[in-house]
Amino acid sequence: MIDLHPASVARLLSAPPEQGTSLAAHRAHFGPLPPPGEAGLIDPVTRSGLRGRGGAGFPTGRKIAAVAAQPTSRRPVVVANGCEGEPVSGKDHVLLELAPHLVLDGALAVATALGADEVLLCLHRGDPIVPSVRAATAERQEGRTVRVVEVPRRYAASEESALVNFINTGMARPTAKPPRPFERGVGGHPTMIANVETLAHVALIARYGPDWFRAAGTADSPGTTLVTVGGAVAYPGVLEVALGVPLGAVLEMAGGLTGPAQALLVGGVGGGWLPADRALGVRLEHAELRAAGAALGVGTIFAMPAGVCGVTETARVASYLAGESARQCGPCMFGLPAVAGDLWALSNAAEDPATIVPRLRRRLGLLPGRGACGHPDGFARFVRGALDTFADDFGNHAYGRPCPGGGRPWLPLPTAGDPTPAGWQ
């Protein structure tokens, strides 16, 4: 962990690495998970203001309460989501590597509060972290079943309805809503799905209380968060920081910029671009990032250096996201590839820009609100933000001027997964 700035706060990652990650070492550092007090778990988590750390930022207390409010004829199920489908995020992997039992504490605390018999911890199939997480779960068979589920390595496979669908049917594709998982999820039971970092925070709130949690962060975005920092910084990696610190301060914690930056990618490819000149002072918190045109998302900050072409990078991300769609709704099957094609045509000067740009904007307007999941919405939001952030680059391409970026790829994007049904099983 990089710790080069006073704003860095170690809570989730406070255990000394040399102490090890066994259950005994975990309890030696954090102490045992206390039994629920008179207020139970839902009330303190609600008062803490904890928001989910998996992307949407939904209040965690409300999410647990929604499951608890369902009819009691079927016992709830708790699902810990550690798939980390975002290709430029590494925070969940680091957390599970360094503090797996903190995640399990939180999952088991939620299971106790809901009366759930089973906890499922979902990871991407073939993730190197799987063996050590299985070893940690083997230490935790204390009355409730804790089971690791390996999910196909697809971007949309970790969406909550896709996780439920995979557990139920073996097909990791999102499903139409309603019903939502908290109403009818795994095996038809009310299901609480939470990101693994969210559950680790729950474990700390159960120990130290909501006031302690709120001692860091802001009123609207309390606590600390894990952030994956990359791109043009001296020391890329995962940091734990207090919410509310400026983006520029987070980059300083990673050793600072290695040269002029033109934009920051905040929240991953499901988040958005911000021009670097005005982004450095924007605070890492939900409301301020939304007002700036981005999102906290999964907590990634990538600094794009000067000289990289914004049009080409946007086309690369759009192609990746189009290739990762579940291909079961019209917007994903046809709209996403069409927009990606427009971006590549603009990047390569393969067509009259006066035709491409209006068509691109028209297609973007047809995507939101029409899919089984939020994939086309996030895709359209990302591309629209790029059109604003890289207006100069898009202008150069639209008018046939040479692009200083030269089409050099920059973001570390994986190859899109197998588009066949078998790729989702």
C-alpha positions, -999 to +999 in steps of 0.1 A: +000+000+000+013+035-009+012+060+020+027+092+009+001+118+019-015+128+052-050+121+037-042+084+035-062+065+061-056+028+069-087+010+082-095-019+059-058-023+052-045-016+087-033-051+095+005-055+092+012-077+061+038-097+080+011-108+105-004-130+079-041-135+068-051-165+089-082-162+110-061-162+141-039-133+128-071-114+117-086-117+152-053-108+169-054-075+150-092-066+148-105-087+177-135-111+173-167-099+157-189-088+186-224-102+189-252-078+177-261-052+203-297-041+212-299-020+179-289-050+158-269-044+126-293-026+103-296+005+125-259+012+130-251+005+093-279+029+083-267+056+107-231+052+094-242+064+060-222+036+043-228+034+006-220+004-016-185+003-030-194-018-060-203+010-084-239+023-077-232+038-043-266+027-029-271+031+009-261-003+024-285+000+054-315+005+031-304-025+011-302-048+041-335-035+054-352-042+020-342-078+023-353-080+060-387-066+050-395-095+027-419-123+038-401-147+061-414-179+046-380-183+028-348-176+045-326-149+029-293-156+012-262-133+013-240-129-017-206-113-015-196-099-049-158-101-054-158-105-092-144-070-099-156-069-135-142-034-140-111-040-161-090-012-146-099-019-109-078-039-085-091-029-051-113-060-044-084-083-053-061-065-029-087-065-002-093-102-005-056-109-006-048-089+025-080-090+046-102-119+035-116-124+070-128-088+072-150-095+042-162-128+057-169-110+090-191-085+072-209-112+052-216-133+083-227-103+103-253-095+076-263-132+074-269-132+112-289-100+110-311-115+082-313-150+096-296-163+064-282-198+065-258-194+036-232-170+023-220-172-013-187-154-022-185-149-059-152-146-078-142-146-114-133-181-126-096-186-127-088-155-106-054-162-088-071-152-055-095-181-055-073-207-037-065-183-008-101-172-005-112-209-004-087-215+024-101-185+043-137-198+040-126-232+051-116-216+085-151-201+089-175-230+090-191-219+122-228-228+117-234-209+085-223-223+051-198-201+033-193-212-003-171-198-031-188-195-065-167-190-096-184-168-122-174-164-159-149-136-165-173-112-182-179-075-176-217-079-172-215-112-153-210-096-120-242-074-123-264-085-094-292-102-115-265-119-136-250-134-104-284-147-093-291-161-128-257-179-128-262-194-094-297-205-103-292-216-139-255-216-148-259-187-172-243-154-160-265-130-180-285-102-165-323-106-163-352-082-166-364-065-134-387-067-114-383-089-095-351-077-080-328-100-061-339-086-027-374-097-036-366-131-053-330-141-059-310-172-053-333-202-053-363-178-051-351-165-017-347-128-008-311-122-016-287-095-002-259-088-027-230-066-017-196-058-029-168-073-008-154-039+002-189-029+014-190-060+036-156-053+050-168-018+061-198-035+077-175-056+097-157-025+110-190-007+118-202-037+137-170-034+158-166+003+163-200+019+155-214+045+131-198+075+147-164+060+144-171+053+107-182+089+101-151+103+116-136+100+081-151+113+049-179+138+044-215+140+056-229+127+023-200+103+016-186+091+050-158+067+057-128+056+037-127+039+004-102+018-016-090+035-048-071+020-078-047+046-091-030+042-124-018+058-156+007+087-155+015+084-118+048+075-102+035+046-081+003+030-094-016+007-071-044+005-045-048+031-018-072+036+011-082+072+014-108+092+032-137+102+010-138+139+003-102+144-005-094+161-038-085+139-068-052+158-070-044+148-035-051+111-043-026+114-072+000+129-049-004+098-026+006+078-056+038+098-060+022+125-082+019+128-120+049+118-141+041+145-167+013+167-180-021+150-179-050+158-202-078+139-185-087+116-155-107+085-159-127+083-127-149+053-117-135+031-144-150+025-178-184+025-160-176+060-148-163+089-169-136+113-181-129+146-165-105+172-180-074+172-158-072+210-155-105+211-136-105+176-122-076+179-097-097+200-073-128+179-075-134+159-043-136+122-043-173+120-031-206+111-048-223+145-051-193+165-063-182+139-089-218+137-102-219+175-105-186+174-124-199+148-149-183+116-135-191+090-108-172+075-079-181+040-093-156+014-082-131+040-071-106+041-099-085+071-110-064+068-141-044+098-153-042+100-191-010+117-202-008+144-229-003+130-264-029+101-261-058+104-286-091+107-268-110+096-299-090+064-302-092+056-265-130+062-265-133+038-295-112+012-277-134+013-246-166+013-266-154-017-286-145-035-253-179-027-237-197-037-269-179-070-270-187-077-233-224-071-236-247-101-230-262-097-265-298-104-253-313-069-257-315-048-288-295-018-275-266-041-267-268-064-297-270-036-322-266-001-306-233-006-288-214-021-318-229+006-341-216+034-318-182+017-315-181+015-353-189+052-356-160+060-332-135+039-352-147+055-384-141+089-369-107+078-355-096+064-389-111+091-411-129+062-429-161+083-435-173+119-439-172+133-403-202+155-411-222+123-414-206+104-385-210+128-357-248+135-360-254+098-364-232+090-334-252+114-312-285+101-325-275+065-317-264+075-282-298+089-275-315+056-283-295+035-258-305+045-222-333+029-203-339+001-228-319-029-216-323-056-190-294-041-171-277-007-169-249-017-194-262+004-223-269+034-200-233+033-187-220+029-222-239+060-235-229+081-205-192+072-210-192+081-247-211+113-241-186+124-215-157+116-238-173+138-265-171+168-241-137+160-224-119+154-257-137+180-277-104+192-293-095+156-304-129+150-318-127+184-335-094+175-351-108+142-364-140+158-376-121+184-397-095+160-409-066+176-390-037+154-378-042+139-344-013+144-320-021+111-303-014+091-333-038+063-323-014+049-297-034+026-273-031+035-236-057+020-212-049-017-202-080-033-216-084-070-218-098-087-249-135-090-249-149-124-238-164-152-259-197-139-273-213-174-275-237-186-248-210-209-236-189-178-227-215-170-200-216-204-184 
